[in-house]
Amino acid sequence: METSEKTRIQDVFAHAGVREGKFTAQQADGGFTPEMNLEFTKWLLDNADTMGKYFEDPKAAPSPEFIRAYAKERSQ
């Protein structure tokens, strides 16, 4: 379940990047560059407390604690 939640958060980030024209669809589907990985980790930390704004149902967003732990894991 934890892996699924991490994938879901990564998808939210990637799809937002495609909509904004920052990434290609190919990159969003798993071809993250090292720069994108760094940006994703920063995005997690910057949005940990407001992640609900990226979800159709804000209550479905992961907890800030989960997001921060995931960002920390990615930084190691």
PDB file of N, CA, C and O in Angstrom:
ATOM      1  N   MET A   1       0.813  -1.177   0.000  1.00  0.00           N
ATOM      2  CA  MET A   1       0.000   0.000   0.000  1.00  0.00           C
ATOM      3  C   MET A   1       0.868   1.257   0.000  1.00  0.00           C
ATOM      4  O   MET A   1       0.550   2.232  -0.680  1.00  0.00           O
ATOM      5  N   GLU A   2       1.937   1.236   0.741  1.00  0.00           N
ATOM      6  CA  GLU A   2       2.839   2.377   0.808  1.00  0.00           C
ATOM      7  C   GLU A   2       3.430   2.674  -0.581  1.00  0.00           C
ATOM      8  O   GLU A   2       3.517   3.834  -0.985  1.00  0.00           O
ATOM      9  N   THR A   3       3.829   1.636  -1.297  1.00  0.00           N
ATOM     10  CA  THR A   3       4.382   1.812  -2.640  1.00  0.00           C
ATOM     11  C   THR A   3       3.345   2.417  -3.571  1.00  0.00           C
ATOM     12  O   THR A   3       3.665   3.286  -4.382  1.00  0.00           O
ATOM     13  N   SER A   4       2.127   1.969  -3.461  1.00  0.00           N
ATOM     14  CA  SER A   4       1.037   2.504  -4.278  1.00  0.00           C
ATOM     15  C   SER A   4       0.831   3.990  -4.006  1.00  0.00           C
ATOM     16  O   SER A   4       0.621   4.767  -4.938  1.00  0.00           O
ATOM     17  N   GLU A   5       0.890   4.384  -2.755  1.00  0.00           N
ATOM     18  CA  GLU A   5       0.704   5.787  -2.376  1.00  0.00           C
ATOM     19  C   GLU A   5       1.845   6.642  -2.925  1.00  0.00           C
ATOM     20  O   GLU A   5       1.613   7.761  -3.383  1.00  0.00           O
ATOM     21  N   LYS A   6       3.049   6.135  -2.884  1.00  0.00           N
ATOM     22  CA  LYS A   6       4.197   6.869  -3.434  1.00  0.00           C
ATOM     23  C   LYS A   6       4.051   7.050  -4.938  1.00  0.00           C
ATOM     24  O   LYS A   6       4.343   8.117  -5.477  1.00  0.00           O
ATOM     25  N   THR A   7       3.603   6.012  -5.600  1.00  0.00           N
ATOM     26  CA  THR A   7       3.390   6.089  -7.048  1.00  0.00           C
ATOM     27  C   THR A   7       2.302   7.103  -7.364  1.00  0.00           C
ATOM     28  O   THR A   7       2.423   7.872  -8.318  1.00  0.00           O
ATOM     29  N   ARG A   8       1.261   7.105  -6.580  1.00  0.00           N
ATOM     30  CA  ARG A   8       0.164   8.057  -6.799  1.00  0.00           C
ATOM     31  C   ARG A   8       0.640   9.498  -6.656  1.00  0.00           C
ATOM     32  O   ARG A   8       0.257  10.351  -7.456  1.00  0.00           O
ATOM     33  N   ILE A   9       1.462   9.784  -5.661  1.00  0.00           N
ATOM     34  CA  ILE A   9       1.986  11.130  -5.468  1.00  0.00           C
ATOM     35  C   ILE A   9       2.895  11.512  -6.641  1.00  0.00           C
ATOM     36  O   ILE A   9       2.834  12.637  -7.138  1.00  0.00           O
ATOM     37  N   GLN A  10       3.725  10.586  -7.072  1.00  0.00           N
ATOM     38  CA  GLN A  10       4.612  10.859  -8.195  1.00  0.00           C
ATOM     39  C   GLN A  10       3.796  11.145  -9.453  1.00  0.00           C
ATOM     40  O   GLN A  10       4.151  12.026 -10.236  1.00  0.00           O
ATOM     41  N   ASP A  11       2.720  10.414  -9.647  1.00  0.00           N
ATOM     42  CA  ASP A  11       1.850  10.655 -10.804  1.00  0.00           C
ATOM     43  C   ASP A  11       1.217  12.043 -10.753  1.00  0.00           C
ATOM     44  O   ASP A  11       1.118  12.722 -11.775  1.00  0.00           O
ATOM     45  N   VAL A  12       0.795  12.459  -9.577  1.00  0.00           N
ATOM     46  CA  VAL A  12       0.204  13.801  -9.427  1.00  0.00           C
ATOM     47  C   VAL A  12       1.226  14.852  -9.847  1.00  0.00           C
ATOM     48  O   VAL A  12       0.902  15.769 -10.601  1.00  0.00           O
ATOM     49  N   PHE A  13       2.448  14.720  -9.365  1.00  0.00           N
ATOM     50  CA  PHE A  13       3.525  15.654  -9.721  1.00  0.00           C
ATOM     51  C   PHE A  13       3.795  15.636 -11.223  1.00  0.00           C
ATOM     52  O   PHE A  13       3.886  16.689 -11.855  1.00  0.00           O
ATOM     53  N   ALA A  14       3.921  14.455 -11.785  1.00  0.00           N
ATOM     54  CA  ALA A  14       4.247  14.322 -13.204  1.00  0.00           C
ATOM     55  C   ALA A  14       3.148  14.890 -14.095  1.00  0.00           C
ATOM     56  O   ALA A  14       3.436  15.589 -15.066  1.00  0.00           O
ATOM     57  N   HIS A  15       1.908  14.599 -13.775  1.00  0.00           N
ATOM     58  CA  HIS A  15       0.794  15.087 -14.597  1.00  0.00           C
ATOM     59  C   HIS A  15       0.679  16.599 -14.512  1.00  0.00           C
ATOM     60  O   HIS A  15       0.362  17.255 -15.504  1.00  0.00           O
ATOM     61  N   ALA A  16       0.932  17.155 -13.340  1.00  0.00           N
ATOM     62  CA  ALA A  16       0.925  18.615 -13.214  1.00  0.00           C
ATOM     63  C   ALA A  16       2.037  19.216 -14.076  1.00  0.00           C
ATOM     64  O   ALA A  16       1.837  20.244 -14.722  1.00  0.00           O
ATOM     65  N   GLY A  17       3.191  18.582 -14.084  1.00  0.00           N
ATOM     66  CA  GLY A  17       4.307  19.057 -14.905  1.00  0.00           C
ATOM     67  C   GLY A  17       4.001  19.004 -16.392  1.00  0.00           C
ATOM     68  O   GLY A  17       4.411  19.893 -17.138  1.00  0.00           O
ATOM     69  N   VAL A  18       3.291  17.981 -16.832  1.00  0.00           N
ATOM     70  CA  VAL A  18       2.900  17.874 -18.249  1.00  0.00           C
ATOM     71  C   VAL A  18       1.913  18.986 -18.581  1.00  0.00           C
ATOM     72  O   VAL A  18       2.047  19.651 -19.609  1.00  0.00           O
ATOM     73  N   ARG A  19       0.922  19.190 -17.717  1.00  0.00           N
ATOM     74  CA  ARG A  19      -0.069  20.250 -17.955  1.00  0.00           C
ATOM     75  C   ARG A  19       0.594  21.618 -18.038  1.00  0.00           C
ATOM     76  O   ARG A  19       0.181  22.468 -18.827  1.00  0.00           O
ATOM     77  N   GLU A  20       1.619  21.828 -17.225  1.00  0.00           N
ATOM     78  CA  GLU A  20       2.327  23.111 -17.214  1.00  0.00           C
ATOM     79  C   GLU A  20       3.358  23.220 -18.334  1.00  0.00           C
ATOM     80  O   GLU A  20       3.953  24.281 -18.524  1.00  0.00           O
ATOM     81  N   GLY A  21       3.575  22.135 -19.075  1.00  0.00           N
ATOM     82  CA  GLY A  21       4.548  22.145 -20.162  1.00  0.00           C
ATOM     83  C   GLY A  21       5.992  21.994 -19.701  1.00  0.00           C
ATOM     84  O   GLY A  21       6.917  22.237 -20.475  1.00  0.00           O
ATOM     85  N   LYS A  22       6.190  21.599 -18.458  1.00  0.00           N
ATOM     86  CA  LYS A  22       7.537  21.425 -17.909  1.00  0.00           C
ATOM     87  C   LYS A  22       8.146  20.088 -18.304  1.00  0.00           C
ATOM     88  O   LYS A  22       9.363  19.966 -18.440  1.00  0.00           O
ATOM     89  N   PHE A  23       7.279  19.071 -18.489  1.00  0.00           N
ATOM     90  CA  PHE A  23       7.739  17.722 -18.799  1.00  0.00           C
ATOM     91  C   PHE A  23       6.994  17.197 -20.011  1.00  0.00           C
ATOM     92  O   PHE A  23       5.911  17.671 -20.354  1.00  0.00           O
ATOM     93  N   THR A  24       7.598  16.213 -20.647  1.00  0.00           N
ATOM     94  CA  THR A  24       6.909  15.512 -21.728  1.00  0.00           C
ATOM     95  C   THR A  24       6.120  14.361 -21.112  1.00  0.00           C
ATOM     96  O   THR A  24       6.368  13.971 -19.971  1.00  0.00           O
ATOM     97  N   ALA A  25       5.175  13.825 -21.866  1.00  0.00           N
ATOM     98  CA  ALA A  25       4.407  12.671 -21.394  1.00  0.00           C
ATOM     99  C   ALA A  25       5.324  11.485 -21.143  1.00  0.00           C
ATOM    100  O   ALA A  25       5.110  10.719 -20.204  1.00  0.00           O
ATOM    101  N   GLN A  26       6.347  11.329 -21.980  1.00  0.00           N
ATOM    102  CA  GLN A  26       7.291  10.220 -21.805  1.00  0.00           C
ATOM    103  C   GLN A  26       8.020  10.343 -20.464  1.00  0.00           C
ATOM    104  O   GLN A  26       8.184   9.356 -19.748  1.00  0.00           O
ATOM    105  N   GLN A  27       8.452  11.551 -20.134  1.00  0.00           N
ATOM    106  CA  GLN A  27       9.119  11.749 -18.851  1.00  0.00           C
ATOM    107  C   GLN A  27       8.148  11.470 -17.696  1.00  0.00           C
ATOM    108  O   GLN A  27       8.524  10.864 -16.692  1.00  0.00           O
ATOM    109  N   ALA A  28       6.922  11.910 -17.846  1.00  0.00           N
ATOM    110  CA  ALA A  28       5.931  11.715 -16.794  1.00  0.00           C
ATOM    111  C   ALA A  28       5.637  10.242 -16.568  1.00  0.00           C
ATOM    112  O   ALA A  28       5.237   9.852 -15.471  1.00  0.00           O
ATOM    113  N   ASP A  29       5.827   9.428 -17.582  1.00  0.00           N
ATOM    114  CA  ASP A  29       5.547   7.997 -17.464  1.00  0.00           C
ATOM    115  C   ASP A  29       6.726   7.204 -16.920  1.00  0.00           C
ATOM    116  O   ASP A  29       6.773   5.983 -17.075  1.00  0.00           O
ATOM    117  N   GLY A  30       7.668   7.874 -16.291  1.00  0.00           N
ATOM    118  CA  GLY A  30       8.728   7.149 -15.608  1.00  0.00           C
ATOM    119  C   GLY A  30      10.123   7.458 -16.078  1.00  0.00           C
ATOM    120  O   GLY A  30      11.092   6.919 -15.542  1.00  0.00           O
ATOM    121  N   GLY A  31      10.246   8.307 -17.060  1.00  0.00           N
ATOM    122  CA  GLY A  31      11.575   8.652 -17.529  1.00  0.00           C
ATOM    123  C   GLY A  31      12.128   9.877 -16.831  1.00  0.00           C
ATOM    124  O   GLY A  31      12.731  10.735 -17.477  1.00  0.00           O
ATOM    125  N   PHE A  32      11.933   9.977 -15.521  1.00  0.00           N
ATOM    126  CA  PHE A  32      12.396  11.145 -14.784  1.00  0.00           C
ATOM    127  C   PHE A  32      13.903  11.313 -14.947  1.00  0.00           C
ATOM    128  O   PHE A  32      14.669  10.360 -14.811  1.00  0.00           O
ATOM    129  N   THR A  33      14.306  12.537 -15.240  1.00  0.00           N
ATOM    130  CA  THR A  33      15.723  12.878 -15.297  1.00  0.00           C
ATOM    131  C   THR A  33      16.204  13.102 -13.860  1.00  0.00           C
ATOM    132  O   THR A  33      15.380  13.238 -12.955  1.00  0.00           O
ATOM    133  N   PRO A  34      17.511  13.143 -13.636  1.00  0.00           N
ATOM    134  CA  PRO A  34      17.994  13.451 -12.283  1.00  0.00           C
ATOM    135  C   PRO A  34      17.454  14.801 -11.779  1.00  0.00           C
ATOM    136  O   PRO A  34      17.146  14.950 -10.597  1.00  0.00           O
ATOM    137  N   GLU A  35      17.347  15.772 -12.681  1.00  0.00           N
ATOM    138  CA  GLU A  35      16.825  17.082 -12.294  1.00  0.00           C
ATOM    139  C   GLU A  35      15.352  16.986 -11.866  1.00  0.00           C
ATOM    140  O   GLU A  35      14.930  17.630 -10.906  1.00  0.00           O
ATOM    141  N   MET A  36      14.589  16.176 -12.592  1.00  0.00           N
ATOM    142  CA  MET A  36      13.177  15.984 -12.240  1.00  0.00           C
ATOM    143  C   MET A  36      13.056  15.309 -10.879  1.00  0.00           C
ATOM    144  O   MET A  36      12.170  15.650 -10.096  1.00  0.00           O
ATOM    145  N   ASN A  37      13.930  14.363 -10.593  1.00  0.00           N
ATOM    146  CA  ASN A  37      13.904  13.697  -9.292  1.00  0.00           C
ATOM    147  C   ASN A  37      14.169  14.686  -8.167  1.00  0.00           C
ATOM    148  O   ASN A  37      13.509  14.646  -7.128  1.00  0.00           O
ATOM    149  N   LEU A  38      15.140  15.574  -8.376  1.00  0.00           N
ATOM    150  CA  LEU A  38      15.415  16.603  -7.370  1.00  0.00           C
ATOM    151  C   LEU A  38      14.227  17.543  -7.211  1.00  0.00           C
ATOM    152  O   LEU A  38      13.855  17.900  -6.093  1.00  0.00           O
ATOM    153  N   GLU A  39      13.636  17.939  -8.328  1.00  0.00           N
ATOM    154  CA  GLU A  39      12.481  18.827  -8.298  1.00  0.00           C
ATOM    155  C   GLU A  39      11.293  18.155  -7.602  1.00  0.00           C
ATOM    156  O   GLU A  39      10.555  18.802  -6.858  1.00  0.00           O
ATOM    157  N   PHE A  40      11.114  16.861  -7.847  1.00  0.00           N
ATOM    158  CA  PHE A  40      10.029  16.131  -7.202  1.00  0.00           C
ATOM    159  C   PHE A  40      10.196  16.120  -5.684  1.00  0.00           C
ATOM    160  O   PHE A  40       9.234  16.352  -4.953  1.00  0.00           O
ATOM    161  N   THR A  41      11.393  15.856  -5.218  1.00  0.00           N
ATOM    162  CA  THR A  41      11.643  15.824  -3.776  1.00  0.00           C
ATOM    163  C   THR A  41      11.391  17.206  -3.163  1.00  0.00           C
ATOM    164  O   THR A  41      10.787  17.314  -2.096  1.00  0.00           O
ATOM    165  N   LYS A  42      11.849  18.245  -3.831  1.00  0.00           N
ATOM    166  CA  LYS A  42      11.602  19.611  -3.355  1.00  0.00           C
ATOM    167  C   LYS A  42      10.101  19.904  -3.349  1.00  0.00           C
ATOM    168  O   LYS A  42       9.592  20.505  -2.403  1.00  0.00           O
ATOM    169  N   TRP A  43       9.394  19.487  -4.392  1.00  0.00           N
ATOM    170  CA  TRP A  43       7.950  19.690  -4.489  1.00  0.00           C
ATOM    171  C   TRP A  43       7.239  19.006  -3.332  1.00  0.00           C
ATOM    172  O   TRP A  43       6.303  19.565  -2.760  1.00  0.00           O
ATOM    173  N   LEU A  44       7.676  17.801  -2.984  1.00  0.00           N
ATOM    174  CA  LEU A  44       7.081  17.097  -1.851  1.00  0.00           C
ATOM    175  C   LEU A  44       7.194  17.935  -0.580  1.00  0.00           C
ATOM    176  O   LEU A  44       6.212  18.125   0.137  1.00  0.00           O
ATOM    177  N   LEU A  45       8.387  18.427  -0.311  1.00  0.00           N
ATOM    178  CA  LEU A  45       8.609  19.209   0.903  1.00  0.00           C
ATOM    179  C   LEU A  45       7.841  20.525   0.871  1.00  0.00           C
ATOM    180  O   LEU A  45       7.275  20.945   1.880  1.00  0.00           O
ATOM    181  N   ASP A  46       7.824  21.169  -0.281  1.00  0.00           N
ATOM    182  CA  ASP A  46       7.128  22.460  -0.411  1.00  0.00           C
ATOM    183  C   ASP A  46       5.618  22.329  -0.273  1.00  0.00           C
ATOM    184  O   ASP A  46       4.947  23.282   0.122  1.00  0.00           O
ATOM    185  N   ASN A  47       5.080  21.161  -0.594  1.00  0.00           N
ATOM    186  CA  ASN A  47       3.628  20.981  -0.619  1.00  0.00           C
ATOM    187  C   ASN A  47       3.098  19.988   0.412  1.00  0.00           C
ATOM    188  O   ASN A  47       1.928  19.610   0.359  1.00  0.00           O
ATOM    189  N   ALA A  48       3.926  19.571   1.326  1.00  0.00           N
ATOM    190  CA  ALA A  48       3.513  18.552   2.293  1.00  0.00           C
ATOM    191  C   ALA A  48       2.247  18.939   3.054  1.00  0.00           C
ATOM    192  O   ALA A  48       1.388  18.095   3.307  1.00  0.00           O
ATOM    193  N   ASP A  49       2.136  20.207   3.414  1.00  0.00           N
ATOM    194  CA  ASP A  49       0.982  20.643   4.207  1.00  0.00           C
ATOM    195  C   ASP A  49      -0.230  21.030   3.358  1.00  0.00           C
ATOM    196  O   ASP A  49      -1.323  21.233   3.889  1.00  0.00           O
ATOM    197  N   THR A  50      -0.040  21.132   2.053  1.00  0.00           N
ATOM    198  CA  THR A  50      -1.134  21.584   1.177  1.00  0.00           C
ATOM    199  C   THR A  50      -1.373  20.619   0.015  1.00  0.00           C
ATOM    200  O   THR A  50      -1.917  21.014  -1.016  1.00  0.00           O
ATOM    201  N   MET A  51      -0.979  19.389   0.173  1.00  0.00           N
ATOM    202  CA  MET A  51      -1.065  18.411  -0.912  1.00  0.00           C
ATOM    203  C   MET A  51      -2.499  18.189  -1.388  1.00  0.00           C
ATOM    204  O   MET A  51      -2.715  17.814  -2.540  1.00  0.00           O
ATOM    205  N   GLY A  52      -3.461  18.413  -0.533  1.00  0.00           N
ATOM    206  CA  GLY A  52      -4.850  18.211  -0.902  1.00  0.00           C
ATOM    207  C   GLY A  52      -5.280  19.010  -2.119  1.00  0.00           C
ATOM    208  O   GLY A  52      -6.197  18.601  -2.831  1.00  0.00           O
ATOM    209  N   LYS A  53      -4.634  20.144  -2.372  1.00  0.00           N
ATOM    210  CA  LYS A  53      -5.016  20.975  -3.519  1.00  0.00           C
ATOM    211  C   LYS A  53      -4.745  20.279  -4.849  1.00  0.00           C
ATOM    212  O   LYS A  53      -5.258  20.710  -5.882  1.00  0.00           O
ATOM    213  N   TYR A  54      -3.959  19.227  -4.842  1.00  0.00           N
ATOM    214  CA  TYR A  54      -3.631  18.497  -6.068  1.00  0.00           C
ATOM    215  C   TYR A  54      -4.551  17.296  -6.315  1.00  0.00           C
ATOM    216  O   TYR A  54      -4.417  16.609  -7.328  1.00  0.00           O
ATOM    217  N   PHE A  55      -5.468  17.047  -5.406  1.00  0.00           N
ATOM    218  CA  PHE A  55      -6.344  15.890  -5.499  1.00  0.00           C
ATOM    219  C   PHE A  55      -7.788  16.336  -5.672  1.00  0.00           C
ATOM    220  O   PHE A  55      -8.220  17.331  -5.091  1.00  0.00           O
ATOM    221  N   GLU A  56      -8.532  15.578  -6.489  1.00  0.00           N
ATOM    222  CA  GLU A  56      -9.949  15.878  -6.687  1.00  0.00           C
ATOM    223  C   GLU A  56     -10.674  15.896  -5.345  1.00  0.00           C
ATOM    224  O   GLU A  56     -11.496  16.774  -5.083  1.00  0.00           O
ATOM    225  N   ASP A  57     -10.363  14.920  -4.504  1.00  0.00           N
ATOM    226  CA  ASP A  57     -10.876  14.890  -3.140  1.00  0.00           C
ATOM    227  C   ASP A  57      -9.699  15.191  -2.211  1.00  0.00           C
ATOM    228  O   ASP A  57      -8.876  14.313  -1.951  1.00  0.00           O
ATOM    229  N   PRO A  58      -9.614  16.415  -1.715  1.00  0.00           N
ATOM    230  CA  PRO A  58      -8.468  16.785  -0.869  1.00  0.00           C
ATOM    231  C   PRO A  58      -8.242  15.855   0.320  1.00  0.00           C
ATOM    232  O   PRO A  58      -7.113  15.701   0.787  1.00  0.00           O
ATOM    233  N   LYS A  59      -9.314  15.236   0.807  1.00  0.00           N
ATOM    234  CA  LYS A  59      -9.174  14.314   1.937  1.00  0.00           C
ATOM    235  C   LYS A  59      -8.460  13.031   1.540  1.00  0.00           C
ATOM    236  O   LYS A  59      -8.033  12.262   2.401  1.00  0.00           O
ATOM    237  N   ALA A  60      -8.328  12.798   0.228  1.00  0.00           N
ATOM    238  CA  ALA A  60      -7.658  11.595  -0.259  1.00  0.00           C
ATOM    239  C   ALA A  60      -6.141  11.771  -0.339  1.00  0.00           C
ATOM    240  O   ALA A  60      -5.415  10.824  -0.643  1.00  0.00           O
ATOM    241  N   ALA A  61      -5.676  12.968  -0.068  1.00  0.00           N
ATOM    242  CA  ALA A  61      -4.234  13.232  -0.122  1.00  0.00           C
ATOM    243  C   ALA A  61      -3.532  12.547   1.043  1.00  0.00           C
ATOM    244  O   ALA A  61      -4.104  12.411   2.125  1.00  0.00           O
ATOM    245  N   PRO A  62      -2.306  12.121   0.824  1.00  0.00           N
ATOM    246  CA  PRO A  62      -1.535  11.523   1.919  1.00  0.00           C
ATOM    247  C   PRO A  62      -1.268  12.548   3.023  1.00  0.00           C
ATOM    248  O   PRO A  62      -1.312  13.756   2.788  1.00  0.00           O
ATOM    249  N   SER A  63      -1.000  12.064   4.190  1.00  0.00           N
ATOM    250  CA  SER A  63      -0.734  12.957   5.323  1.00  0.00           C
ATOM    251  C   SER A  63       0.598  13.682   5.131  1.00  0.00           C
ATOM    252  O   SER A  63       1.491  13.177   4.451  1.00  0.00           O
ATOM    253  N   PRO A  64       0.727  14.862   5.730  1.00  0.00           N
ATOM    254  CA  PRO A  64       2.007  15.577   5.661  1.00  0.00           C
ATOM    255  C   PRO A  64       3.163  14.744   6.214  1.00  0.00           C
ATOM    256  O   PRO A  64       4.283  14.821   5.708  1.00  0.00           O
ATOM    257  N   GLU A  65       2.894  13.956   7.242  1.00  0.00           N
ATOM    258  CA  GLU A  65       3.949  13.116   7.825  1.00  0.00           C
ATOM    259  C   GLU A  65       4.428  12.072   6.819  1.00  0.00           C
ATOM    260  O   GLU A  65       5.627  11.826   6.696  1.00  0.00           O
ATOM    261  N   PHE A  66       3.487  11.462   6.103  1.00  0.00           N
ATOM    262  CA  PHE A  66       3.854  10.476   5.087  1.00  0.00           C
ATOM    263  C   PHE A  66       4.685  11.136   3.990  1.00  0.00           C
ATOM    264  O   PHE A  66       5.695  10.584   3.554  1.00  0.00           O
ATOM    265  N   ILE A  67       4.265  12.305   3.549  1.00  0.00           N
ATOM    266  CA  ILE A  67       4.957  13.008   2.465  1.00  0.00           C
ATOM    267  C   ILE A  67       6.377  13.396   2.893  1.00  0.00           C
ATOM    268  O   ILE A  67       7.325  13.229   2.125  1.00  0.00           O
ATOM    269  N   ARG A  68       6.520  13.903   4.091  1.00  0.00           N
ATOM    270  CA  ARG A  68       7.863  14.291   4.577  1.00  0.00           C
ATOM    271  C   ARG A  68       8.768  13.064   4.714  1.00  0.00           C
ATOM    272  O   ARG A  68       9.953  13.124   4.387  1.00  0.00           O
ATOM    273  N   ALA A  69       8.213  11.966   5.191  1.00  0.00           N
ATOM    274  CA  ALA A  69       9.002  10.736   5.313  1.00  0.00           C
ATOM    275  C   ALA A  69       9.437  10.248   3.933  1.00  0.00           C
ATOM    276  O   ALA A  69      10.567   9.788   3.766  1.00  0.00           O
ATOM    277  N   TYR A  70       8.560  10.345   2.958  1.00  0.00           N
ATOM    278  CA  TYR A  70       8.885   9.946   1.590  1.00  0.00           C
ATOM    279  C   TYR A  70       9.979  10.849   1.028  1.00  0.00           C
ATOM    280  O   TYR A  70      10.911  10.361   0.389  1.00  0.00           O
ATOM    281  N   ALA A  71       9.880  12.148   1.254  1.00  0.00           N
ATOM    282  CA  ALA A  71      10.907  13.082   0.777  1.00  0.00           C
ATOM    283  C   ALA A  71      12.253  12.768   1.429  1.00  0.00           C
ATOM    284  O   ALA A  71      13.289  12.790   0.764  1.00  0.00           O
ATOM    285  N   LYS A  72      12.237  12.480   2.713  1.00  0.00           N
ATOM    286  CA  LYS A  72      13.476  12.144   3.427  1.00  0.00           C
ATOM    287  C   LYS A  72      14.086  10.868   2.852  1.00  0.00           C
ATOM    288  O   LYS A  72      15.295  10.790   2.633  1.00  0.00           O
ATOM    289  N   GLU A  73      13.245   9.880   2.614  1.00  0.00           N
ATOM    290  CA  GLU A  73      13.695   8.616   2.025  1.00  0.00           C
ATOM    291  C   GLU A  73      14.359   8.853   0.658  1.00  0.00           C
ATOM    292  O   GLU A  73      15.386   8.252   0.345  1.00  0.00           O
ATOM    293  N   ARG A  74      13.761   9.729  -0.139  1.00  0.00           N
ATOM    294  CA  ARG A  74      14.284  10.016  -1.474  1.00  0.00           C
ATOM    295  C   ARG A  74      15.610  10.771  -1.412  1.00  0.00           C
ATOM    296  O   ARG A  74      16.410  10.694  -2.345  1.00  0.00           O
ATOM    297  N   SER A  75      15.846  11.495  -0.325  1.00  0.00           N
ATOM    298  CA  SER A  75      17.049  12.325  -0.189  1.00  0.00           C
ATOM    299  C   SER A  75      18.261  11.537   0.277  1.00  0.00           C
ATOM    300  O   SER A  75      19.382  12.045   0.251  1.00  0.00           O
ATOM    301  N   GLN A  76      18.048  10.320   0.695  1.00  0.00           N
ATOM    302  CA  GLN A  76      19.163   9.530   1.244  1.00  0.00           C
ATOM    303  C   GLN A  76      19.962   8.853   0.167  1.00  0.00           C
ATOM    304  O   GLN A  76      20.930   8.154   0.465  1.00  0.00           O
TER     305      GLN A  76
END
